[in-house]
Amino acid sequence: MGIFRLLTILLIAWLCYALYKRYLKNKSPKRPMKKGKNLENIVKCEHCAMHIPEHEAIVDKGRYYCSEEHKRISNKS
């Protein structure tokens, strides 16, 4: 009878531990998704291929550049 009692206690302890971990996992705060209006497009510089936010890019003839220098260099070619 002693081994059966020990196994039962271990099983109950493991079950309590597993349920507690699941409870903590579900309780953790989840970050809300950003609204569509806060998302911003990322564009690639035509000269160096660096990715930058669209509002920081310099646009010339439908092409995006990360700086005035890259715009000037690309327009010379």
N, C-alpha and C positions, 0 to 999 in steps of 0.2 A: 504494500500500500504506500510506502514512503516514496518510491520513485514516481508513481502515478501522481501523487500530490505535488511533487516538485515540478514535474512536467506541466501540470495544469497551472501552477503559479507562474512559471516562465511563459507559458502561452498567453495568459491574461496580461502579464507585464508587457510582453511584446505587442499585443493588440492595443493596449493603452498608449504605448509609445508611438505606434504607427498612426493611430487616430489623432494624437496630439500634434504630430508633425503635419498631417494633412490639414488640421485646423489652423496651424500657424501659416501654412502656405496660402490658404484661401483668405486669411485675414490680412495679409500684407497688402499695403496700398498699391494700386495699379495706376500708372500715369495715364491720364486721359489723352486721347489722340488729339492732335492739333486740328483746328477747324480748317477747312479748305481755303479760307481767305488769308490765313497766316502762312500758308505754304508759298514757297518762292521757287521759280525756275532757276536752274543752274545751266550756264552756257559755257562753251569751250572757246578759248582764245584761238583765233585763226592762225596766229603766228607761233605760239609756244605750246598750245594745246592744254594750258592750265584751265581748270574749271573754276568759275567764279559766279557769284550771284548775279542775276540779270540786272538788278538795279545798280550794280557797281560797274558793269561792263560799258565800254564805249562802242556805240553802234555806228557803222559806216557802210552804206550800201547793203544793208541786211546782214552784214558780218559783224561778229563780236570780237572785241579786243580787250585785253586786261589793262593796257596803258596806251597813252598817246604815242609813245615811242614805237610800240609794236604796230600800231595803226599806220604810222608814218613809214616804217620799214616795209610793211606789206604792200602799201600803195605804190612804192617805188618800183617794185618788181613787175 
